[in-house]
Amino acid sequence: MMFMPIRWKVKSLLETNNVTPYRLMIESQLSRAITYGIANNTHNALDTGVMDKLIPALRKLTKNEALQIGDLVEWVNENAKAKE
């Protein structure tokens, strides 16, 4: 598994739609550690298996069929961050 400098944007998406991480965990069938790690922006891996479960679950829970990976995660340029 490859680790990347990413920032998850799922927490605000959940809050906006009144969805709890627990409800996301049940709907996605992801593990508790992964679901809460994503929701709390502490999960630092981008895995296709996770996305295969996460995106359909979030589309259903938010009633947003247009939801894409860019709505969930962003790449953080560590070099630019270090210069700040």
C-alpha positions as CSV (number, residue, x, y, z in Angstrom):
1,M,0.0,0.0,0.0
2,M,1.3,3.4,-0.9
3,F,1.2,6.3,1.5
4,M,0.6,9.7,0.2
5,P,0.4,13.3,1.6
6,I,-3.4,13.5,1.4
7,R,-6.1,15.4,3.3
8,W,-9.5,13.8,3.6
9,K,-12.5,16.1,3.1
10,V,-15.1,13.5,4.3
11,K,-15.8,15.0,7.7
12,S,-17.3,18.2,6.3
13,L,-19.3,16.2,3.8
14,L,-20.7,14.0,6.6
15,E,-21.5,17.0,8.8
16,T,-23.2,18.9,5.9
17,N,-25.5,15.8,5.3
18,N,-26.1,14.9,9.0
19,V,-24.4,11.6,8.6
20,T,-22.3,10.0,11.3
21,P,-19.1,8.1,10.8
22,Y,-20.8,5.1,12.3
23,R,-23.6,5.3,9.7
24,L,-20.9,5.5,7.0
25,M,-19.2,2.5,8.5
26,I,-22.4,0.4,8.4
27,E,-23.3,1.5,4.8
28,S,-19.8,1.1,3.4
29,Q,-18.9,-2.1,5.3
30,L,-15.4,-0.6,5.9
31,S,-13.7,-1.3,9.2
32,R,-14.2,1.0,12.1
33,A,-10.5,2.0,12.0
34,I,-10.6,2.9,8.4
35,T,-14.0,4.7,8.5
36,Y,-13.1,6.8,11.6
37,G,-9.6,7.4,10.2
38,I,-11.0,8.9,7.0
39,A,-13.6,10.9,8.9
40,N,-11.0,12.3,11.3
41,N,-8.3,12.8,8.5
42,T,-5.9,10.4,10.1
43,H,-6.0,7.6,7.5
44,N,-3.1,8.4,5.2
45,A,-3.6,5.7,2.5
46,L,-5.5,6.0,-0.8
47,D,-6.6,2.5,-1.6
48,T,-8.9,1.5,-4.5
49,G,-10.6,-1.2,-2.4
50,V,-11.6,1.5,0.1
51,M,-12.8,3.8,-2.6
52,D,-14.9,1.0,-4.2
53,K,-16.8,0.9,-0.9
54,L,-16.6,4.5,0.2
55,I,-17.8,6.3,-2.9
56,P,-21.1,4.3,-3.4
57,A,-21.9,4.6,0.3
58,L,-21.4,8.3,0.4
59,R,-23.4,8.7,-2.8
60,K,-26.3,6.9,-1.2
61,L,-26.0,8.7,2.1
62,T,-25.7,12.2,0.6
63,K,-28.0,11.5,-2.3
64,N,-25.3,12.9,-4.6
65,E,-24.7,10.5,-7.5
66,A,-22.2,12.9,-9.0
67,L,-19.8,12.5,-6.0
68,Q,-16.2,11.9,-7.2
69,I,-12.9,11.1,-5.6
70,G,-11.9,14.8,-5.8
71,D,-14.8,15.6,-3.5
72,L,-13.4,13.3,-0.8
73,V,-9.6,13.8,-0.8
74,E,-7.0,16.3,-1.9
75,W,-3.3,15.9,-2.3
76,V,-1.2,18.0,0.0
77,N,2.1,19.2,-1.4
78,E,4.5,18.6,1.5
79,N,7.3,20.7,-0.1
80,A,5.0,23.7,-0.3
81,K,3.7,23.1,3.2
82,A,7.3,23.0,4.6
83,K,8.1,26.4,3.0
84,E,5.2,28.1,4.8
